[in-house]
Structures are given as C-alpha cells and as structure tokens.
C-alpha cells in the first residue's frame, strides 16, 4: 500500500482584509511521496488582532503562521528523518543498478552546517554595518532532489537583523544565493520575512539562485501594524508606510549594495497580494534605485484601509494616485525607459484582475512600458500559481 502523508496550512486571514484584497483562506494540501492531491479543509482559527504600535521585535508570527512553523519539521523538504531514510533507500537502489555491486555508494543528502567565527556585535544601528553580520546559516545540498549523480551548487542561506532607526524595532532579513542581480521580496498580508521559504516560493526560484543568476532578499513588512491593524488610527497607518519606505531606502538597500559589491546592485522588487502593493510602491517611488518590479495578484489603491483619511502620507504611498499625476522631469523619463515592469494576476477565485488592469491603464496613459499578464479563469489567488508566476516572469526578464 502507498502511504500518503498530508499536512495543511492555513495562514493569517482577516475577514475584513479579505474583502478588500481578496485574500483567500490559503488551504493547500501538501502531499509528497506520490504527488497526489487531497481535499483538506482546516479547522477554523481564531484571529488575534495585533496591538497598536510597534512591538519590540517583528519575529513574532500570527497564531496561524506559528502553527505553520511547527509543521516545518514534519515536511519532507526540511529533510526529516523519515524523508532522509526513504531517500537513501530509493537512491541506494538506483545507484546499485548503475554501479558494480562491489562498490556501493551512499547518496549525499545531509544538511551541511558551515562553521563561521562567532561574532559578538552590539545592537546594530544601520544596515550598512549590519551587512558585516550577514552570516551563512546553512548550505543545503540535494534536499529537494537527493541524487549524487546530479551535481548542483548548494544554495547559500544567510540571515541578519538590526534595530531600525526608522521603525524603532528590530527588523530581520534573509538572503539566498551567492551571485547575480538582487531580487527584493515583500511578504503577503501580515506575514514575515520567512513566508516565501515556508510556502516554497524560494524553492520555485532555486534553479536561478543556484546557477548564480539571481540572489534573493526577503524582509518583513509592517502591514500587521499599519494597514491590517484595525486599532491603529488611519493617520498613523499612513505615517508608518512612509517610515517603512525610508527603512527600505536608507537601511535595506545599502545592505544589498554592500553584499552585491560589483555588478548590478539595483534590485527587482516582487511580492504577491499585499506584497505586490509594497513592491509596486517601492519601485515607482524610486525608479532610480530599483531596476523593475514583478507584481503578482495585487491591489494598488489602499484608501479603503484608511477610513476616508487622506493626507500627504496617503497620497505618496498610493500608486494609483501619484502615478496618475506624475508629470515631473526626473522620475517620469526614468520610468519611460523601464524594461522590467510586469503586472500579473489570475482571473480565478479571490483574484481581482480589474485592479491590475487599472494600474496598467495608468501606466499606458503615462507612456510607461510594462507587461500586463492576466492568466486564466482557473488561476486562483493562491501559492501554487505564484510559484509558477515568479519563475515565468524571471525567465521572461532574462534571468533564465
């Protein structure tokens, strides 16, 4: 008999936010070993409203994401004991068939830890100094495909954190890869900087990273304290978006430049759902600092989160507003020379392709070249499709 191991995940979902951004209750069965699918409906989860203001650390996850984290060690991609043993049996058998019986081989599927010297830093005050603390956490060889006959370069994974003077809290960052132009990833909804790793989006772009064609950086957002925080006054929500923008330009970008050194150090930005808004906002506000954007299944008008409040902080963080009125002699000429703007969306459940069309119409009216890529009616607002969209977009932009 075939044993099917099924785990499910149900990430943070606020009914009010869901109606605004079409956030679905992400339910995705994770069935490995035989590749089958199963219908899994998780039990209802309790929503825990975030507190007003910034907490001491952003490493605290919502209850649902914490549950996902607890399931990590049960999933085969983390190289659990059962997976390693099963992989050894399968590939030992393959090797036995290919090699003489007198010289059996053992596949290399272990998790290697690279020793690094212990560093004792005080709390870092800037991203430029934090770059020295961007250390290699682990190198994974052949976990997703433990075949010693297929040589692959290991993917570097490094993490760091520093106290942000703009946000007055500690902000973590994870980096993947050793070479190539940078990609800056913004998480969805109220999630954290490790979300794209937990939901296998990093695995989806792993071939680009391992080949040295791309290095990816993922950061936290402040959505759980701003747009998705019902207890936060609207004016403070908008102010926090402005402070978050300064955090990116003054802290994150210097770190990326220092890590990339020579070569292209202007990142592409990308994100799905509410992360698409963050990636679009970062790029269009600073086309001189970023190379382009890959926005997946986003909404680009945040006024519905702010209860009719409107000020300069709202205007300059609302792409459909400031792009519609863009007439300056610096940013508009830069945007008209852009060659890496991709607006993508499905047309299935929980998707809102009309929001991508609205952004595309504004860009077209301003003469800004871009690609509007609307996928079919069977493409839902969910992770399996984003894991297809991002590699497709990277290939189209010349990273293949």
N, C-alpha and C positions, 0 to 999 in steps of 0.2 A: 504493500500500500504506500501511496505517496503522502508524506506529511507536509501539510501546508501551514506555515507559520504566519499569522496575521497580526499586525499591530495597526492601530489607527491613531490619528492625531486630530485634535480639534483646537485650533488656535483661537486667540482672543477675538471675540466678536461682540460688538455693542449694537443693539438693535437700532438705535438712532443713527450711529455712524454708518450702519449697513444701508439704511435708506438713502444716505447722502452719496456714498461712494460705491454702492452696490457691492459691499463686502459680503461674500458668501460665508456660510459656516464651513470652513475648509475641512471636508471629510474626505480623506484619501486612504484607501486600504493599501498597506504596504505588504505585498505578498511576494516573497522571494522563493528561491529554490526552483520552482517550476514555472514562474512567470504568469500564473493565473491571476484573475481578479476576483474580488468578492464584494458583496454589498455589506458594508459595515456602517451602522449608524451609532455614533457615540451617545452616551447619556448626556442629559443637559448639564451644563456647567454654570456655576454662579459667577456673575460679573462683579469684580472688585473695582470700584471706582478709585482712580488714582487721587492722591491727596493734592491739595493746592500747593503750588510752588515746587521747587526742585528738591529732591531728596539727596542725601549725601552721596549716593552712588547710583549709577544707571545700570548696574549689573543685576538689579532685582528684576525678575521677569514677572509677567502676569501669572495667575494661577494655572492657566492652560498651557502657557509656554514652559512653565516649570514642570508640568506633567510630561510634556514632550521631552524635556531634558532627561527626566527619569527613565524614559523609554529608550534612550540612546543606546545604552549598553545591551539592550535586547535586540537591536537591529543588526543584521549581518554586516552592514557597511562599516561598523566600528570594529570589525574583526573580533567578535566574541569567541569564546572557547569553542562553542559548537560549530560556528562557521569555519574556524581555522581547522578543526579536526575534519569536518566534512570536505573542505577544500583540499586538504592533504590527501585524503583517500581518493578523491576524484583525479587529482593531477598526478599523484603517485602511480595510479593506474595508467594514465596517459603516457607518463614517462617510461613505465615498464614496457609498454607496447612499442615505444620508439627506440629504446636503448637496449643493449645487451643485458641479459638478466644478471650477469656477473658484476655490473657496475650501476646499481640503482642510485637514483638521485632524489634529493628532497627539495621540493619547491621552496622558494624564499618568499614567505608570506608574512613575515613577522613585522611588528611595529617597531621601527628603529628610533631610538632616542639619541639625538645628537648632543653630547655634553657641551655646555657653554660655561665660561667662567662666571662665578657668582658675582653679581654687581649689587652694591648697596647704594642706591640713589635716594636722596631726599625727594619729597614730592615735587614732581617736575612742574615748572611754571609755564613752559611754552612747548609747542610741538617740535620746534627745531631742536631743542635739547632732548625731547622725548625720542627723537629718531635714533639716538645712540642706544636707547633702551629697547629698540625693536628687535627682539631676540627670536631665535629659531626655537619654536616649541616642539616640533616633531617633523620627521620626514617619513612619509608613508610610501612603502613600495608594494605594488602589486596587490593592493587590498581589493579593489573592485574587479581585478582580473588576475588572480594569482597564478600566472603561468610563467615559469622561469625561462621558457623558450622565447618569450616575447620581451625583449629588452625595452625598458621605458625609464625615462628620467624621473626621479622622485619629485613630488611636488612639495616645495617648502611652504611651511605654515608658521607665521610669526605673529606674536601679539604684543601689544603695549597698551598703556593707559597713562593719562596725565590729568592734572587738575586744570580745568579750563577756566581761564580768567574771564571769558565772555559769558559762560553759562554758570559759573560758580559751582561746579560739580565735577566729579571725575568722569572722564569720557574715554572709553576703550576703543581700540581699533585692531582689526586683524588683517594681515596681508598674506596673500597667496602668490607664490611664484618667485622666480629669480631673475627674470629678464623680460623685456618687451615693454610696450607702451602701457600706461596705467589705466585702470578702469575703477571708478569710484561708485560703490553700490550703496543705495539708500534703502533701508528696510521698509516693509509694508506696515500699515496701521500703527499699532503700539508696540511693535516687536523690537528686537535688539539686534546688535551687530553680528550675532552668530546665526540669525534666522536663515540666511541663504545657504549656510552649511547644513543646518538641520533638515532643510527641505530639498537638499540635493541639487540646488541650482549651481553650486560650486562644482559638484561632480559633472554637471552638464557642460561646463566650460573647461573642465580639467585638461582635455587634449590641447587647447590653446595655451594653457598655463605651462604644462609640462614641456611643450615644444619651444618655450621661450618667446612666444608670440604675444603674450599678454601677461601682465601681473595685476591682480585684483586687490582692492582695498574695500573693506566693509566697515561702516561706522554706525553708531547709534543715532536715532533721531530724537526729537523732543515732542513727538506727537502725543504721547500719553500725558504730557504735562500741558500741552497747548491745545491743539485742535480737538483732541478727543477727550479733554477734561471738562466735564460739564460744570464743575465747581469753579473753574478759572474764569475771571472776568474777561470779556471779549478784548478789551484794550490790552490786557496782559498777554493774552494768547498771541495777538499780533506782534507785540513787542518781543516776545520770545522767538518768533520766527526771524525777526531782524537780528537778534543776538545769535541765533543759530547760523545765520548766513555769515556773520563775522567769524564765528568759530571755524567755519569751513575755509574761508579765505585766509584768515590770519594764523590758523593753527594746523589744520589738516593739510592744506596744500604745501606749506613749507616742509612738512614731514615727507610728503610724497616726492617733492623735488629732490630732497636730500637723499632719499632712498633710491631714486631712479638715476641720479647723477647725470651722466651724459645721455644724449639721445632725447627722444620725445618725452617730455615730462608734463604735458598738458593732458589731464585725464579726460576720457569719456565719462559721462555720468549715466547711470542707469538705475532703474527701480521699477517695481510693479505696484499697481494700485496706488495707495497714498505715497509710496516711494517714487512713483512716476511723477507726481506733482513736485516732490522735493528735487528730483533730478532735473526736471524742466526748469524749475525756478532758479536752481544754481547755475545752469548753463546760460539761460537767456539774460540773467543779470550780469554775468561775467563771461561773455564770449571771448574775451582776450585772455582768460585764464584757463578755459576748458576747450577741448577740441570739438566736442559734439555731445549728443545725448541719444540714448535709446530708451524711450518711454513706453512702458507696457501697461495697457489697461488702466489708464489714469483718468483723473478729473482735474481740470486746471483752473477752476473757479472755487475759491474757498469761502466765499462770502456767506454761504449757508451755515457755516460753523460759527459765525460771529454775531448772530442775533442782531442784524441790522447796524452793527457798529461799523464805522468807516473812518479811517484816518490815513496818514501817510504810510504807516506800517502795514496797513491792509493793502493799499494801492501798490506799493513796491514789492509785495510778496504775492501778488495775484496776477499770474501771467496773462490772462485774457484782458486785463485792464491795461497794464503798462505796455504790452506789445501792441495793442490797438492804437495807442497814442505815440508810439515810438517814431520820432522824426529827427533825432539828433545826427550830428555829423561824425560821430565816433563809433557807437555801437551798431547802428544800422548798416553802415558799409561793411563792418566785420561780419555781421550776420548774412549779408547778401553774398559773401564769399564762402559760406559754410558748405561743407561737403559730407557732414556726418550727423544729420538730424533725421532720426527715424521715430515716427509716431505709430505705435502698433496697438491693435485691440482685436479681440474676438467679437462675435456677434451672438454668442450663446447666453446661457444662464448667468445672471448677475453682471453681465457686461453692459457698458453704456457707450457704444461706438459713436453716438452723436457728439459726445464730448471731445473725442479725438478729431472728429470732422470739424467741430467749431474751432479748435486750435489750428487745424490745417488751413481753414479759410482765412484766418487772421494772418498766418504766415504767407499765404499766397497773395493776399492783398498788399503786403509789405514787400513783396518780391524776394522773400527768403526761401532759398531752395531747400527742399525737405522731401522725405518719403512718407506718405500715409499708407500704411499697410494694414488693411482690415481683413482678418481671417474669417472663416465661415461661421454659419449659424450653429455648428456643433462645437465651436471653440468657447469654452466657459471661462469664467473668471476664477482660475484655479491653477495650482502649481504645475500639473503635468504640461499645460500649454506654455507657461512661462519658461519651463525647462526646454521647450522647443524653440520659442521665440528668440531667446537671447543668443544661443549659438547660431541661429539662422542670421540674425542681424549682424553679429560679429563677422561671419563669413562674408556677408554682403558688403561690409565696410572694409574688407581687405585684410582681415586678421587670419584668414584661413591658410 
